[in-house]
Amino acid sequence: MAQIKIMSRYMKPFPKAPIPGTESIQPIQSYRQLVAEGRRQQHCVLSYHTRIMSGNYAVYRMLEPERATIGSYGCYILDQVKLHRNRTPSAETRELIRQWLMKEA
């Protein structure tokens, strides 16, 4: 019974992301998507699961100009942007993220 309870915790959809996505910036909306993002990007984004479920954190995948993972606290606090294996994004990627946040703020 305890194992079923634990598993059901991971099957629940994530709270709605505070910033709407775009064609190239998409909110991660489930545990399965979070696992896939961590595997694809080879970083520890899965460790943010509890924060996401509490509604205090949101994760997005960015598809272009670079494949990146974005983490934010609410609408206004960008926590991190990481590329594959936690590499640093380009100035172009950071600027597009800044524009996205400014548009939605």
Protein Blocks (a to p, Z undefined) as FASTA:
>chain_A
ZZmmmmmmmmpccdddfbdcdfklccdfbfklmmmmmmmnopaklmmmmmmmnopaccdd
dfbfbdcddddehjklcfbdcdehhiacdfklmmmmmmmmmmmZZ
